Amino acid sequence: MTDRILNRRHFLKSVGIAAGLPLAMRPSSARESTAHQPNILIVHVDQHRMDCLGAYGNTDIKTPNIDRLAADGVRYTNSFCPFPVCTPSRYSLLSGRYVHDHHGWNNRSTLAPDIMTFPKVLRAAGYRTKAVGKMHFTPTYLDVGFDEMLLAEQDGPGRWDDDYHRYLMRHGRVDRNDLEDQLVNEYRKSARKEYWDTCGALVSNLPEEYHSTTWIADRAMEALRSWDGKGSQLLMVGFIKPHHPFDPPAPWHRMYDPEKLSVLPGWTNSCYDHDLRYSRGYFPNDTLTEPVLRRAMAYYYANISLIDHHVGRMLALLRQS
């Protein structure tokens, strides 16, 4: 997303020439020379099904802001995630390379410093570059081209030193649902019965103002307000949700009635034996019932609608400015 229409050719013409320049060769006046270049806002989410947006034909979910954005831009119908694991896929997004090329094969992998990324390209072209939210790097604050990072991580060592969890600690808060769901050896093995009975579809123990989605959106809004027209800006905003646990804050958890939702494609009354031999799933697929699935869908949709609400805030601010 940008604050004005930017097609692929214009973008490549604007910044592509810098791709071959080492950072040490960046012109001293690079910041000033980008005044005519478009500002760029990238919003990405985690574990979001394509068919869980109104723009892709889902009539149950409410995503008016993202739908308007899709109507005003390009909507892909044949695009695929390059890898089924989070961090490798993120490295592919950053670098434009397949995993077998950048070699970041798992969620504890890193990206070699000589691999070019689009934030590095933009930074070399004089952009101010900033990341807010979930990036899922190893190490947590890996330099992939961002001048500044304000991070909210979910799993692994990142959650112990990121900005969001420092914020929660200062306010005497703990994201209990996420700890229970994500830290397998420490908490999930002894998770409460309600967690297992609902596939992690629980109301967040955090008030809305402390929820990760709100914290990320508020930091993004602060960054957008700082855009002063002096030089060009890149802001990449990564939301943790709708990744499980499916824990929208109150009152968002009441937004959808599970009984009124249409079950998404892929549901079967029984599992295939060869699938179960491979894995029963993060939650046991062979014990999943339709009522539990509907509740998980309702809370999953609520998290998506909360993100959509904040996307609307960002777009409104850009239009005003």
N, C-alpha and C positions, 0 to 999 in steps of 0.2 A: 504494500500500500504506500502511496506517496501523497503529499499535499497538493499535487497536481498530476494530471495524466502523464504517465511516463511509459512509453512502449519500449520493447526490448531493444530495438535499434538505437533509440535515443540514449538508453542507459549504457549500452556498450560503447557508443560513440563518446559518451561523457566521461566514463571512467576506465574503459578498456586499455587506453594508451598507457596507463600507469601500471598495468599488470606486469610488465617486464622490468620495472624500475625497482632496484633494491631500496629499502627504506632509507639507507644512508644517502641515496642520490635524490631524495625528495627536495624539490626547490624550497628555499627558505621562505618564499612568498606563497607557498602552496595553500595555506589557509585563506589568504586573501583572494587567491585566483579562482576559488570555487563559488564565489558569491552568486553567479548565474546558474549554478547547478541545482537540481532539485533536492530538497530534503527527502529522506527515505525513512519510512516507518515499516518495520516488519513485525508482524504478530504471529507467533506460532504457539500451538497448544500440543498437549501430550495425550496420545491414545484416544484420538477423536475419530470415530467412524465417519466415513464420507457421507453415508446416508442419514446422518443425524444432524442435518441442516435443512432449513426450509428451502434453500436455494437448490438442493439436490432432491427435492420432491417429498420430503418428510412433512406431512400435514399435521403431525402431533406436536412437534417441537416448536418453540417460539425463539427465533433468532432473527428479529427484524433488522438489526443493524448490519450483521454480516450478510444478510440477504440483499440489502440495499447496496452494499459494497460489491457483491457479486454481480448484481444487475448493472452496475456502472463500470464494470471491468471485464476481466477474462475469467471464465469458469472452466476449469479443466475437467474433462470426463474420462480421460484415459491416462492418468498419471499414477505412478506407483512409488511407494516407499522403497528405497534401495536396499534396506536390510531390516529384519524383524526385531532387532535389538536397538535400544535407545541411543546410546553414545555413538556407536558406529554410524547410525543413520544421520545423527546430527553432524558428525564430521563430514559426511558426504554432502550434506546441505551446505556446509561452510566452504568446502573445497571444490565441489563439482566433480569429485572423483568417486569411483566405486570403492567399496571396502577393500577389495583385493589389491587396490592401488595405493590407498593411504594406510592400510595395515592396522587400522584401529578396530580389532575384531570383537571386543567385548566392552562391558560397562566400566572396566577398570583400565582401559587402554588410553593412550595419549596420542597426540598428533605431532609428528615430527616438526621442528621449527622451520625447516626449509620448505614445507608444503604451503603454497599460496592459498589464501582464503579471500572471500570477497570483502570482509572487513579490512584485511590488510591492503587490498587493492584500493579501497576507498580512502583509507588512512593515508596511503602513499599519494593519493590524488588531492589531499588536503582536507578531507572530511574530518569532522569531530565524530568519533565513533563511541557508542555507549551500548552496553547490554544490561537489561534488567530482567530478573526472574530466574527461571530454571534454564541452565545451559548444560549441566551434566558433564562437565569436563573432568579430566584427571591430568594434573592436579586441579583443584577446584577453580583457581583463578588463572588457568592456563592462558597465555597470551596468544590469541588467534587474531588479533588486530583491533581489539577494543581499547580505547583510551581509558575507559572507566567501566567497572562492572559492579552492579548491586545485585547480589545473587540470592535466590531462594531455592535451595536444593531439597531433594526428597529422600534419597537413599545414599548409602555409602558415607565416606568420611566428610563429604561436602557439607552435610547437614550440621556438622559440629563446628564449622568455622565460617558459615555463610552469614550474610547480613540479616536475613529474615529471622533465623533462629537466635541470633544475638539480640534482635529486637524483641522477640518473644521473651527471652530470658530477662531482659531489662524490665519488662512489664509483668513478670511473674507468671507467664503463660507457658503451657506445654501443649503441642499438637498431639494429643493422646491417640486419636484415631490413626494418624499417619505412622506414629511409632509402632503401634500394634500391628499395622498392616505391612509395613515395609521392613522392619528390622526382624528378620525371620528367627535368627538364633537367640536374640535377646528378649523379644516380646511376643512375636507371633505364635511361637510354640505353646504359649500359655494364654492365648487370647481368650477373652470371655465368650460364652456360648452365643450371645446375641450377634457377635461379629461373624461367627461361622454360619449361624442360621440365616443371616441376611446377605451373605456374600460381601460383607463390608459396607452395606448400604445403611449408614447410620448418620444421624444429624451430627454435624461437627460439634465437638466440645468447645470450640472457640466461637465467641461472638463474631458477627460479620466483620467488624472493623479490624479484627486480628486474623481473619482467615487469609490464607496465602493468596487467593485470587484478589482480594481487596488490597493487600499490601503491595503486590506486584503492580496492580493498576494504579495505585496512588503514586508509587515511585515513577511509573511511566508518565503520569500526568505532570509531575514535577519536572521531569526531563523535557517534556514538550513545551511547558511554559518557559523554559530557559532558552528556547530557540529564539535568538534575537535578530536574525536576519544577517548577521555578520559571519559569513562562511557557511558551508553546507554541513548538514547533520545526517548521521545514520543512527537510528535507535532501533534495537532489536529487543522485542519484548517476548519472553517465554513464560507461558502459564504452566503451572504444574498440572492443573486439572484439564480435562475430566478424568485423568488417570486415577485408578483406584487408590485408596478407598473412596467409595462414592459417598462423600460426606459434605453435602452443601450445608452452609450455615442457616440457622433460622432467620427469617421465615421462608427462605427459598425452598426448603425441603417440602413445603406444602403446595408448591406451584403445580404439580402434576398429580392427577389421580391415576394410580397404577391400573385400575380396572378399565380406564378409558383409552389406554394406549394400545396401539397395534403392535404386536410382537414383531420384532425385526427379523429379516431373512436370516436363515442359518439355524434357527431353533428346530430341534428334533426331539421327539418323545423319548428316544433312547440313543445311547452313544454307540459308535462303531467300536468293535473289539480291538481293531488295530490301533485306533486312537488311544484307547485306554491302556493298551500295552506300552505305548510310548509315554503317556503321562495322563494322570487323572485330572490335571489342571491345577491352576493356582488355588481355585476353589473346586472341590470334587464335582466334576461334570456329571457323573453318574447318579448323584443324589440331588441335582438341581431340579426344582419344580417350577412350573410356570408362574405361580404366585410370587415366588422369590425372585424370579427373573423380572417380573413386572415391577416389583419394588426397586430392584437395582436399576432398571431403566428409568424410573421416575426420578431417582436421585442423580443418576448420570445426566439426564436431561436438565435437571435443575442446575447442576454445575456448569453445563454448557450455556444455559440462559444467563447465568451470572456473568460469565465471561463476555457474552454478547452485550450485556448491559454496559460493561466497562469499555468494550470496543466502541460503543456508541458515544461514551464520554470523550474518548480520544478523538474520534472523528469530528465531534461537535467542536472541540477545542481547535482543531486544525482549520475547520471552516471559518471559525471566528477570527483566527489570526491570519 
